[in-house]
Amino acid sequence: MAKQSVVLTVGFVALLYAIEAVNVASGQRLDQQGVRPRSLDGLTGILFAPLLHANWTHLIDNTVPVLVLGFLTLLFGVGRGLAATAIIWVVGGVGVWLTGDIGTVEIGASVLGFGWLTYVIARGWFVRSLWQIVVGLVVAVLWGSLLLGVLPGQPGISWQGHLFGAVGGLVSAWVLSGDARRHRREEIGRRASAG
């Protein structure tokens, strides 16, 4: 599973770099395919925004979080990690579309990075998996300060994307732990009836 997680994560980052190369060659015209808040035309940007970056610096800044947090998300199970990514992608995009500044175009993979961060931190608590809790704690210590990025304040940075990406990570951790939580409740019920 680790090898598949590495291949998928590195492949996704390679795709981001290929898209940015095309974007640069086109004079950054692809950037217009991002989320345009509260514009009907901007709804399609929900599909494309995490794949687009304003420039090479923007993409480079997102690369390490995408590599590390994307890998850890897939390491919990590739199918589950891909489902978490889909939830984060949609929740983050819809949140930006609903709350972003009108007249802007929101782009960047940081919505996924923030979502993966909260997913990795929260998932272990929801499933009560010791090793996932340990991984989540380590990630929280090393990367948790990034969560300050959900607060407004830095011009030109979509705090809404960070916030709703993080919300998407929590939602996905909750939704995708449903089987484990149900199993735990059933086990508690069996023990109570046996006692």
KEVEX-352989 format. One line per 5 residues: number of its first residue (from 1); their letters; for each residue x negated, z, y of N, C-alpha, C. Coordinates in steps of 0.1 Angstrom, whole numbers. Example, Ala and Ser with C-alpha at 12.3 -4.5 7.8 and 13.67 -1.06 7.14 Angstrom:
REM KEVEX-352989
1 = AS = -132 78 -57 -123 78 -45 -132 78 -33 | -128 71 -22 -137 71 -11 -129 79 0
***
This chain:
REM KEVEX-352989
1 = MAKQS = -8 0 -12 0 0 0 -9 0 13 | -20 7 12 -29 8 24 -34 -6 28 | -38 -14 17 -43 -27 20 -33 -36 26 | -20 -36 21 -10 -44 27 -7 -39 41 | -8 -26 44 -5 -21 57 -16 -27 67
6 = VVLTV = -28 -27 62 -39 -32 71 -37 -47 73 | -34 -54 63 -32 -69 65 -21 -72 74 | -10 -65 73 2 -68 82 -1 -64 96 | -8 -52 98 -11 -48 111 -21 -57 118 | -32 -60 111 -42 -69 117 -36 -83 119
11 = GFVAL = -27 -88 110 -20 -100 112 -12 -100 125 | -5 -89 127 4 -88 139 -4 -89 152 | -16 -81 152 -24 -82 163 -30 -96 166 | -34 -102 155 -39 -116 156 -28 -125 162 | -16 -123 158 -4 -131 164 -3 -128 179
16 = LYAIE = -5 -115 183 -4 -112 197 -15 -119 205 | -27 -120 199 -38 -127 206 -36 -142 207 | -30 -147 196 -27 -162 196 -16 -165 206 | -6 -157 207 4 -159 217 -1 -158 231 | -10 -148 234 -16 -146 247 -25 -158 250
21 = AVNVA = -32 -164 241 -40 -176 243 -31 -187 248 | -19 -189 241 -10 -200 245 -4 -197 259 | -1 -184 261 4 -180 274 -6 -183 285 | -18 -179 283 -28 -182 294 -30 -197 296 | -30 -205 285 -31 -219 286 -19 -226 293
26 = SGQRL = -7 -219 293 5 -224 299 6 -218 313 | -4 -211 318 -3 -205 331 7 -193 332 | 7 -185 321 15 -173 319 30 -176 319 | 34 -188 316 48 -192 316 56 -185 306 | 50 -181 295 58 -174 284 63 -160 289
31 = DQQGV = 56 -155 299 60 -141 304 74 -141 308 | 79 -153 313 93 -153 317 103 -151 306 | 98 -151 294 107 -149 282 109 -134 279 | 104 -125 288 106 -111 286 120 -106 289 | 122 -93 288 135 -87 291 137 -87 307
36 = RPRSL = 148 -93 311 152 -93 325 164 -83 326 | 162 -71 331 173 -61 330 186 -66 336 | 197 -63 329 210 -66 333 213 -80 336 | 205 -90 331 208 -104 333 211 -109 319 | 222 -117 318 226 -122 305 215 -131 299
41 = DGLTG = 208 -139 308 197 -147 303 186 -138 298 | 185 -126 303 174 -117 300 176 -110 287 | 188 -111 280 190 -105 267 181 -111 257 | 178 -124 257 170 -130 247 155 -124 248 | 152 -118 259 139 -112 260 137 -101 251
46 = ILFAP = 147 -94 246 146 -83 237 139 -88 225 | 141 -101 221 134 -106 209 119 -109 212 | 115 -113 224 102 -118 227 93 -108 234 | 99 -99 242 91 -90 251 79 -83 244 | 80 -77 232 69 -70 227 57 -79 222
51 = LLHAN = 60 -92 222 50 -102 218 42 -107 230 | 46 -104 242 41 -110 254 33 -100 262 | 23 -105 269 15 -95 277 11 -102 291 | 10 -95 301 7 -100 314 -6 -107 316 | -16 -102 308 -29 -108 308 -37 -102 297
56 = WTHLI = -50 -106 296 -58 -101 285 -60 -86 286 | -62 -81 298 -64 -66 299 -52 -58 294 | -40 -63 297 -28 -57 292 -28 -57 277 | -31 -68 271 -31 -69 256 -42 -60 250 | -54 -60 256 -65 -52 251 -61 -37 252
61 = DNTVP = -55 -33 262 -50 -19 264 -41 -15 253 | -33 -25 248 -23 -22 237 -29 -23 223 | -40 -29 222 -45 -33 208 -48 -21 200 | -56 -11 204 -59 1 196 -46 8 192 | -37 12 201 -25 18 197 -17 10 186
66 = VLVLG = -16 -3 188 -9 -11 179 -16 -11 165 | -29 -12 165 -36 -12 152 -34 2 145 | -37 13 152 -37 26 146 -22 30 142 | -13 30 152 0 35 150 8 25 141 | 6 12 143 13 3 134 9 5 119
71 = FLTLL = -4 7 117 -9 9 103 -3 22 98 | -3 33 105 3 45 100 18 44 98 | 25 37 106 39 35 103 41 27 90 | 33 17 87 35 10 75 30 18 63 | 20 27 65 14 35 54 25 44 48
76 = FGVGR = 35 47 55 46 56 49 55 48 40 | 53 35 39 61 26 31 63 13 39 | 58 2 34 59 -11 42 73 -14 45 | 82 -14 36 96 -17 39 102 -8 49 | 100 5 47 105 15 57 98 13 71
81 = GLAAT = 85 10 71 78 8 83 83 -5 91 | 86 -15 83 92 -27 90 106 -24 95 | 114 -16 88 127 -13 93 126 -4 105 | 116 5 105 114 14 117 110 5 129 | 102 -5 127 97 -14 137 109 -22 143
86 = AIIWV = 118 -26 134 130 -34 139 139 -25 147 | 141 -12 143 149 -3 151 143 0 165 | 130 2 165 122 5 177 123 -7 186 | 121 -19 181 122 -31 188 135 -33 195 | 146 -31 188 159 -33 194 163 -21 204
91 = VGGVG = 161 -9 199 164 2 208 156 1 221 | 143 -1 220 134 -3 232 139 -14 241 | 142 -25 235 146 -37 243 159 -35 250 | 169 -30 243 182 -27 249 181 -17 259 | 173 -6 257 171 4 267 165 -1 280
96 = VWLTG = 155 -10 279 149 -16 290 159 -25 297 | 167 -33 290 177 -42 295 187 -34 304 | 191 -23 298 201 -15 305 196 -7 317 | 183 -3 317 178 7 327 167 1 336 | 161 -10 332 149 -15 339 153 -19 354
101 = DIGTV = 143 -22 362 145 -26 376 150 -40 376 | 161 -42 383 167 -56 384 156 -64 392 | 155 -77 387 145 -86 393 132 -86 387 | 130 -77 377 117 -77 370 118 -83 357 | 106 -86 351 106 -91 337 97 -82 330
106 = EIGAS = 102 -75 319 95 -65 312 89 -71 299 | 76 -69 297 69 -74 285 59 -64 280 | 54 -66 268 43 -58 263 47 -50 250 | 37 -49 242 38 -42 229 38 -27 230 | 36 -22 242 36 -7 243 49 -1 239
111 = VLGFG = 60 -8 240 73 -3 235 72 0 220 | 65 -8 213 63 -6 199 53 6 197 | 43 6 204 33 17 203 39 31 205 | 48 32 216 54 45 218 64 48 207 | 71 38 202 80 40 191 73 44 178
116 = WLTYV = 62 38 175 55 41 163 49 55 165 | 45 59 177 39 72 179 50 83 176 | 62 82 181 72 92 179 77 92 164 | 77 80 158 81 78 144 71 86 135 | 58 84 137 48 90 129 49 105 131
121 = IARGW = 50 110 143 51 124 146 63 131 139 | 75 124 141 87 130 136 91 128 122 | 87 118 116 91 114 102 88 126 92 | 77 131 92 73 142 83 82 154 84 | 86 157 96 95 169 98 109 166 92
126 = FVRSL = 114 153 93 127 150 88 127 150 73 | 116 145 67 116 143 52 110 156 45 | 104 165 53 97 177 48 86 173 39 | 78 163 42 67 159 35 54 165 41 | 47 173 34 36 180 39 25 171 44
131 = WQIVV = 22 160 36 11 151 41 15 143 53 | 28 140 54 33 133 66 34 142 78 | 37 155 76 36 164 87 22 166 92 | 12 166 83 -2 168 87 -6 155 95 | -2 143 90 -6 131 97 1 131 111
136 = GLVVA = 13 135 112 20 136 124 14 146 134 | 10 157 129 3 167 138 -10 162 143 | -18 155 134 -31 149 139 -28 139 149 | -18 130 147 -15 120 157 -10 126 170 | -2 137 169 3 143 181 -9 149 189
141 = VLWGS = -19 155 182 -30 160 189 -39 149 196 | -41 139 188 -50 128 193 -43 119 203 | -30 116 201 -24 106 209 -12 111 217 | -8 124 215 4 129 221 4 128 237 | -7 128 243 -7 128 258 -2 114 263
146 = LLLGV = -2 104 254 4 91 258 19 93 262 | 25 103 256 40 105 258 43 107 273 | 33 111 281 35 113 295 39 99 301 | 35 88 294 39 75 299 54 72 299 | 62 81 294 76 79 294 82 83 308
151 = LPGQP = 74 90 316 78 94 329 76 83 340 | 85 82 349 83 72 360 71 76 369 | 64 67 375 54 70 384 43 60 386 | 39 52 376 29 43 377 35 29 381 | 32 24 393 37 11 397 33 0 387
156 = GISWQ = 42 -9 384 39 -20 376 39 -17 361 | 42 -5 357 42 -1 343 57 3 340 | 62 -3 329 76 0 325 77 13 318 | 80 24 325 82 36 319 94 36 310 | 104 27 314 116 26 306 113 20 292
161 = GHLFG = 103 11 291 99 6 278 93 16 270 | 85 24 276 78 36 269 89 46 264 | 98 49 273 108 59 270 117 55 259 | 122 42 260 132 38 250 125 34 237 | 112 30 238 104 28 226 103 41 218
166 = AVGGL = 100 52 226 98 65 220 112 70 214 | 123 67 221 136 71 216 139 63 203 | 135 50 203 137 42 191 129 47 179 | 117 53 182 109 59 171 116 71 165 | 122 79 174 129 91 169 141 87 161
171 = VSAWV = 149 77 166 161 72 159 157 67 145 | 146 59 145 142 53 132 138 64 122 | 130 74 127 126 85 118 138 92 112 | 148 94 121 161 101 116 168 92 106 | 171 80 110 179 71 102 172 69 88
176 = LSGDA = 159 66 89 152 62 76 148 74 68 | 151 86 72 149 98 64 162 103 58 | 173 95 60 186 99 55 187 103 40 | 180 95 32 180 97 17 174 111 14 | 162 113 21 155 125 18 163 138 23
181 = RRHRR = 169 136 34 177 147 39 189 150 31 | 196 139 26 208 141 17 203 147 4 | 192 143 -2 187 148 -14 184 163 -12 | 178 167 -1 175 181 1 188 189 2 | 198 184 9 211 191 10 217 193 -4
186 = EEIGR = 217 183 -12 222 183 -26 215 194 -34 | 201 194 -33 193 204 -40 196 218 -36 | 198 220 -23 202 233 -18 216 237 -24 | 225 228 -24 238 230 -29 238 234 -44 | 230 227 -52 228 230 -66 223 244 -68
191 = RASAG = 212 247 -61 206 260 -62 216 271 -58 | 224 269 -48 234 279 -44 245 281 -54 | 249 270 -60 260 271 -70 254 277 -83 | 241 275 -86 235 280 -98 233 295 -97 | 230 299 -84 227 313 -82 239 321 -81
***
